[in-house]
Amino acid sequence: MIYKNILKPIFFKQDPEKIHESMTKIGSILGKFIVTRLLVSSILNYKHSSLTQTVDGITYQNPIGLAAGFDKDAHLTQILPSIGFGFEEIGSVTALPCKGNPKPRLWRLPKYKSLVVYYGLKNKGCEAIAQKLQNKKFDFPLGISIAKTNCKETVDIDTAIEDYYTSLVRLEPFADYITINISCPNAFGGQPFTSAELLDALLEKLDTFESNKPRYIKVSPDLSIDQVDDLISVSENHNIQGFIISNLLKKRENSGIPLEEFSKVGHGGLSGKPVQKHANKMISYVHKKTKGRFTIIGVGGVFTGKDAYAKIKAGASLIQLVTGLVYGGPTTIKRINQELVVLLEKDGFSNISEAVGSNHKK
Ligand SMILES: Cc1cc2nc3c(=O)[nH]c(=O)nc-3n(C[C@H](O)[C@H](O)[C@H](O)COP(=O)(O)O)c2cc1C
């Protein structure tokens, strides 16, 4: 109530990137002290046995995670468990530090519960992030998303592959799982690894760094069915345990938003509600086609427990969000988890893992 009626109207009058930075600073300070962590936890944390599950050997207290992009440089790892998140994914991190695209590069479309994102993989680079994570303990599973440095040099495919490899080797020791982000809509050279041949070459190189930690590929909601089929068949031959579905929507004509509404915003991918139905459709397709062999983390337009549950029933084991937090505020995670418990009970499931892909079992 306080966030929606007082804070959000104030925040939404300010520059979105500045608010993002301020929230990150506040979160980082709150995470530093046990007293503030406990205080936040007493208000916002929520636990229920039906939400706890083990996925690819990792135990999650609840299925709701912070998606990549909100905490690019790992400032919030200490406070997010108190806010009620079951996990988080930092990054995307690239081999070299990157300032990202020129500002402004973040806009809101409140009428459509969406953000327009043109950050272009701004982050401190894998060396600085590795040093930040060193000697830290985490109260929840930590995913690390890696991408290729957003610069002209990585348009060359061999350089791009080396770039991913450098980040993988440097960051893998700190991660519970690794995400290979091949779907940033705002980087030099586009998304070359949506081609089967190039994805195969990338994964072959990454396979040479052996580890038993799960690796997931983050995909674009703009992919055609043929491209999704390629993604699955290439992944089947490599050390890949699943997919994160999906990243930002690039094709504005598929957003359901009248194109004239974009006149006040710049370039960039769309988050939130416009991603929802594309992500849900792809989750359903991949789960059904692979008969649940791949883990799916569902992302895109999750604002309520019902939104999260739709993705779970379609085949997602875990859920991530960013835009839901921006529009709903810090109580969002507790509310979604509470709503999920009610929905599970209503359908007669004693644990969330029983509901995964249940749409396809009828
Ligand atoms: C401000 C912002 C920055 C993002 N940066 C990244 C990123 O660096 N890497 C990535 O894989 N996804 C990034 N994303 C995409 C989100 O992780 C997510 O896939 C997408 O926003 C859809 O989820 P949502 O509707 O809950 O926001 C970003 C999204 C936002 C809103």
PDBQT file of the ligand as one rigid body, heavy atoms in Angstrom, charges set to zero:
ROOT
HETATM    1  C1  LIG A 401      16.577  -3.050 -16.484  1.00  0.00    +0.000 C 
HETATM    2  C2  LIG A 401      16.718  -4.443 -17.029  1.00  0.00    +0.000 A 
HETATM    3  C3  LIG A 401      17.983  -4.930 -17.346  1.00  0.00    +0.000 A 
HETATM    4  C4  LIG A 401      18.131  -6.218 -17.848  1.00  0.00    +0.000 A 
HETATM    5  N1  LIG A 401      19.390  -6.719 -18.091  1.00  0.00    +0.000 NA
HETATM    6  C5  LIG A 401      19.532  -8.031 -18.399  1.00  0.00    +0.000 A 
HETATM    7  C6  LIG A 401      20.818  -8.622 -18.478  1.00  0.00    +0.000 A 
HETATM    8  O1  LIG A 401      21.849  -7.985 -18.274  1.00  0.00    +0.000 OA
HETATM    9  N2  LIG A 401      20.879  -9.959 -18.791  1.00  0.00    +0.000 N 
HETATM   10  C7  LIG A 401      19.769 -10.727 -19.013  1.00  0.00    +0.000 A 
HETATM   11  O2  LIG A 401      19.888 -11.931 -19.268  1.00  0.00    +0.000 OA
HETATM   12  N3  LIG A 401      18.538 -10.180 -18.945  1.00  0.00    +0.000 NA
HETATM   13  C8  LIG A 401      18.402  -8.865 -18.636  1.00  0.00    +0.000 A 
HETATM   14  N4  LIG A 401      17.146  -8.331 -18.531  1.00  0.00    +0.000 N 
HETATM   15  C9  LIG A 401      15.974  -9.159 -18.848  1.00  0.00    +0.000 C 
HETATM   16  C10 LIG A 401      15.339  -9.759 -17.587  1.00  0.00    +0.000 C 
HETATM   17  O3  LIG A 401      16.223 -10.619 -16.924  1.00  0.00    +0.000 OA
HETATM   18  C11 LIG A 401      14.049 -10.530 -17.955  1.00  0.00    +0.000 C 
HETATM   19  O4  LIG A 401      14.388 -11.607 -18.792  1.00  0.00    +0.000 OA
HETATM   20  C12 LIG A 401      13.019  -9.662 -18.654  1.00  0.00    +0.000 C 
HETATM   21  O5  LIG A 401      12.988  -8.359 -18.118  1.00  0.00    +0.000 OA
HETATM   22  C13 LIG A 401      11.615 -10.255 -18.532  1.00  0.00    +0.000 C 
HETATM   23  O6  LIG A 401      11.246 -10.381 -17.172  1.00  0.00    +0.000 OA
HETATM   24  P1  LIG A 401      10.296  -9.313 -16.416  1.00  0.00    +0.000 P 
HETATM   25  O7  LIG A 401       9.086  -9.152 -17.271  1.00  0.00    +0.000 OA
HETATM   26  O8  LIG A 401      10.023  -9.916 -15.087  1.00  0.00    +0.000 OA
HETATM   27  O9  LIG A 401      11.086  -8.057 -16.308  1.00  0.00    +0.000 OA
HETATM   28  C14 LIG A 401      16.988  -7.026 -18.070  1.00  0.00    +0.000 A 
HETATM   29  C15 LIG A 401      15.720  -6.512 -17.780  1.00  0.00    +0.000 A 
HETATM   30  C16 LIG A 401      15.576  -5.245 -17.258  1.00  0.00    +0.000 A 
HETATM   31  C17 LIG A 401      14.195  -4.748 -16.941  1.00  0.00    +0.000 C 
ENDROOT
TORSDOF 0
